Amino acid sequence: MILSDRDLKARLAKGDLVVDPIDDPDLQIQPASIDLRLDRRFVIYRLTNISCIDARDPSSLEPFMEPMEVPEGEGFVLQPGAFALGSTLETVKIPPDLVGRVEGRSSIGRLAIVVHATAGFVDPGFEGQITLELSNLGRCAVKLYPGMRISQIVFHTMVSPSERPYGKARGSKYQGQEGPVASRIGHDKR
């Protein structure tokens, strides 16, 4: 079942679900989701000199990754066909009985911007900022601004709480992440 605005407010007040900061609850808490805003930090890829990304050797990509921070009052231009990592401004903490699902806002999608390639699912127990996989599917560059509402997170209740939630105890790679975090596939055991 999906949590309604009433459920979201109750869980946030209880403190077991955390989405912080929520500067304007009347604006950010929607009927069945919470709008998340874009942080000012990004990771862009300079792939002109690389022919292939090797999933078994992600360190080979590091020389082509460029972290950047958008200055106050300025925007980030996402070119047509481009891909960049962004981050939510908010930090989330999900209790063991909920899962989150991050989706793009309709208004952003209508600009041909998608906010995740495949990683829209947020496990029970996750804590940190959510990395956004930003792509421009359109034919025109789009300027995105830090602080704008770019995505939404929907929370689903589970039949029972997770026995082994996401986190340090199970060696979860992205627990506690801050800002956009590149792939850590090289940390996989298999």
C-alpha positions as CSV (number, residue, x, y, z in Angstrom):
1,M,0.0,0.0,0.0
2,I,1.1,3.6,-0.7
3,L,1.3,6.1,2.1
4,S,-1.0,9.1,1.7
5,D,-0.2,12.6,2.7
6,R,-1.8,11.9,6.0
7,D,0.4,8.8,6.5
8,L,3.5,10.7,5.4
9,K,3.0,13.5,7.8
10,A,2.4,11.0,10.7
11,R,5.5,9.0,9.9
12,L,7.6,12.1,9.5
13,A,6.3,13.4,12.9
14,K,7.0,10.1,14.5
15,G,10.6,10.4,13.2
16,D,11.1,6.8,11.9
17,L,10.8,8.2,8.3
18,V,13.1,11.1,7.6
19,V,13.1,13.4,4.6
20,D,15.1,16.5,5.6
21,P,15.0,19.3,5.0
22,I,11.4,19.9,4.0
23,D,11.2,23.7,3.7
24,D,7.6,23.9,2.6
25,P,5.5,20.9,3.7
26,D,2.4,22.3,2.0
27,L,4.2,22.4,-1.3
28,Q,6.5,19.3,-1.0
29,I,4.1,16.8,0.6
30,Q,1.8,15.8,-2.2
31,P,-1.3,13.5,-1.9
32,A,0.8,10.3,-2.1
33,S,4.4,11.4,-2.4
34,I,7.0,13.9,-1.3
35,D,8.7,16.2,-3.8
36,L,12.5,16.2,-3.7
37,R,14.7,19.1,-4.8
38,L,17.9,19.2,-6.8
39,D,21.2,19.7,-5.0
40,R,23.9,21.9,-6.5
41,R,26.5,19.1,-6.9
42,F,26.8,17.0,-10.1
43,V,29.1,14.5,-11.7
44,I,29.6,14.8,-15.4
45,Y,31.4,12.5,-17.8
46,R,33.9,13.5,-20.4
47,L,33.7,10.4,-22.6
48,T,35.2,11.8,-25.8
49,N,38.4,9.7,-25.3
50,I,37.0,6.5,-24.1
51,S,35.5,3.8,-26.4
52,C,33.9,1.6,-23.8
53,I,33.0,1.6,-20.0
54,D,34.2,-1.6,-18.5
55,A,31.8,-2.7,-15.8
56,R,34.5,-5.0,-14.4
57,D,36.9,-2.1,-14.1
58,P,34.9,1.0,-13.2
59,S,38.1,2.7,-12.0
60,S,39.0,3.1,-15.7
61,L,36.2,5.6,-15.9
62,E,37.4,7.8,-13.0
63,P,39.8,10.0,-15.1
64,F,36.8,10.9,-17.2
65,M,34.5,11.9,-14.3
66,E,34.3,15.5,-13.3
67,P,32.6,16.6,-10.1
68,M,31.2,20.1,-10.2
69,E,29.1,22.4,-8.1
70,V,26.7,25.0,-9.5
71,P,27.4,28.5,-8.1
72,E,24.6,30.2,-6.2
73,G,21.9,31.5,-8.5
74,E,23.1,29.7,-11.6
75,G,21.7,26.6,-13.4
76,F,23.1,23.3,-14.7
77,V,22.7,22.8,-18.5
78,L,21.9,19.3,-19.5
79,Q,22.6,18.9,-23.2
80,P,20.5,16.7,-25.6
81,G,21.5,13.1,-25.2
82,A,23.7,13.9,-22.2
83,F,23.9,12.0,-18.9
84,A,25.0,13.3,-15.6
85,L,24.6,12.3,-11.9
86,G,22.8,14.7,-9.6
87,S,21.6,14.4,-6.1
88,T,18.5,15.3,-4.0
89,L,18.9,18.2,-1.7
90,E,17.1,16.1,0.9
91,T,18.5,13.3,3.0
92,V,16.2,10.4,3.5
93,K,16.1,7.7,6.1
94,I,13.7,4.8,5.4
95,P,12.6,2.5,8.2
96,P,12.6,-1.4,7.8
97,D,8.8,-1.6,7.0
98,L,8.9,0.8,4.0
99,V,10.4,1.0,0.6
100,G,10.7,4.1,-1.5
101,R,10.3,4.7,-5.2
102,V,11.8,7.8,-6.8
103,E,10.1,9.1,-10.0
104,G,10.5,12.2,-12.0
105,R,7.9,15.0,-11.6
106,S,5.5,15.2,-14.6
107,S,6.6,18.8,-15.2
108,I,10.2,17.7,-15.5
109,G,9.3,14.8,-17.8
110,R,7.5,17.1,-20.1
111,L,10.9,18.8,-20.7
112,A,12.3,15.4,-21.8
113,I,14.3,15.0,-18.6
114,V,14.4,11.6,-16.8
115,V,15.7,11.4,-13.3
116,H,16.7,7.8,-13.1
117,A,17.9,5.2,-15.6
118,T,17.0,2.2,-13.5
119,A,17.8,3.0,-9.9
120,G,14.4,4.4,-8.7
121,F,14.0,1.8,-6.0
122,V,15.1,2.8,-2.5
123,D,15.6,-0.1,0.0
124,P,14.3,-0.3,3.5
125,G,17.0,0.9,5.9
126,F,18.6,3.3,3.3
127,E,20.0,6.5,4.7
128,G,21.5,9.3,2.6
129,Q,20.9,11.6,-0.3
130,I,19.5,10.0,-3.4
131,T,21.7,10.0,-6.5
132,L,19.7,11.0,-9.6
133,E,20.7,9.6,-13.0
134,L,19.8,12.6,-15.2
135,S,19.3,12.2,-18.9
136,N,18.0,14.6,-21.5
137,L,16.0,12.7,-24.1
138,G,15.0,15.8,-26.0
139,R,16.6,17.7,-28.8
140,C,17.1,20.9,-26.9
141,A,19.4,21.7,-23.9
142,V,17.5,22.1,-20.6
143,K,18.7,24.3,-17.7
144,L,18.0,22.8,-14.2
145,Y,18.4,24.8,-11.1
146,P,19.5,23.8,-7.6
147,G,16.6,23.8,-5.2
148,M,14.0,23.1,-7.9
149,R,11.5,20.2,-7.2
150,I,12.9,17.6,-9.7
151,S,11.6,14.3,-8.4
152,Q,9.2,12.7,-6.0
153,I,9.4,9.8,-3.7
154,V,6.5,7.4,-3.0
155,F,6.6,5.2,0.0
156,H,5.1,1.7,0.0
157,T,4.4,-0.4,3.1
158,M,5.8,-3.9,3.2
159,V,3.9,-7.0,4.4
160,S,6.5,-7.3,7.2
161,P,9.6,-5.3,8.1
162,S,12.8,-6.3,6.4
163,E,14.8,-8.9,8.3
164,R,18.1,-7.5,6.9
165,P,17.6,-3.9,5.9
166,Y,20.0,-2.0,3.7
167,G,22.9,-0.7,5.7
168,K,26.5,-1.1,6.9
169,A,25.7,-4.4,8.6
170,R,25.2,-6.0,5.2
171,G,27.9,-4.0,3.4
172,S,25.6,-1.8,1.4
173,K,27.7,0.3,-1.0
174,Y,25.7,3.5,-1.0
175,Q,24.6,3.8,2.7
176,G,25.2,7.3,4.0
177,Q,26.0,8.8,0.6
178,E,26.3,12.5,0.2
179,G,25.9,14.2,-3.1
180,P,26.0,12.3,-6.4
181,V,27.9,9.0,-6.1
182,A,29.2,7.2,-9.2
183,S,28.8,3.5,-9.7
184,R,30.5,1.3,-7.1
185,I,29.9,-1.9,-9.1
186,G,33.6,-2.7,-8.6
187,H,32.7,-3.3,-4.9
188,D,30.4,-6.2,-5.9
189,K,31.4,-9.6,-4.5
190,R,30.6,-11.3,-7.8
